[in-house]
Amino acid sequence: MKSINPKNEYVPLRINLSLRRDTLRLISEMAYDMGISIEEVLSFLTEDSVIDLEIEEDLKDISIPSCCSLDELKDILEERKLS
């Protein structure tokens, strides 16, 4: 996957992961079935999991309370449904 934006090219990153045996087995099977390396599967999974995190809207006016009651949360969700 090449990006159109040259600032967004792949950067090699060496990391150590601790995975459960079952997880590693599944990832290994995915890699085998797709004909790619385990590293490529992990790269695709990582990119896929964060792809929608880039938010273009301005978040300056959003405040996050340190706590709220269940009723307050329900009210906020209802307000958002209406708008």
N, C-alpha and C positions, 0 to 999 in steps of 0.2 A: 504494500500500500504506500504509494508515494503521495505526498501532499502537494497541493498547488502552491501553497505558501512555503517559500524556501526557508523561512525561519522555523518551520515546523517539521523538519526532516528528522529521521530516526537518530537517536543518540544511544550508542552502546552503553549498557549498564550492567555491571556484574553484581549480582546479589546472591545471598544465601537464603534459602527457603526451608522451612520445616513443614512438611506435609504429612498427613496421615497416609498409611500404606494404601488404603482404598482410594484416596484422592489421587495419589501418584499413579496407581494402576489405571484409573479412569482417564487421566490425562495422557498417559502412555498409549492407551488404546485409541484415544482420539487422534493422537499424532500418527499412529500407525495407519489408521483408517483414512486419514487425510493425506498421507504420504509426506508429512512434514516433521520437523523436529519438535521435541517437547518444548524447547525454548520458544519456537514460533507459536505453538499453541498458547503458552503462557502470555506471550506478547499480545496475541489476538484477544485473549480473554481479558487482559488488563485494559487494553484500549477500548474494547467493547463496553466494559463496565463503567468507564468514565466519559464516554463520548457525549453524553447529554448533560454533563456537569458544567459546561461552558454556558453561562447565562449572559444574555445580551441586555437584559433589562437592568435598570438602575436600582440597586438595593439599598441606597442611602437612607430612605425613609422607613425602612422596615426595622422594627425593634423586636428583639426576642426576649421575652420575660424569663426571669430565672426560675419561676414556677407559676403554675396556674391550676385551677381546679378543673375537674372533669366538666362541670357545667360551663365554665368560661371557655374551655376548648370547644365544646359543642356549639356555643354561641358564635364563636369566631368562624367555625366551619360553615355554619348556617349563613352567616353574613357573606362569606365568600361565594356561596352557591347563588345567592341573590344578585350579586354584582357581575 
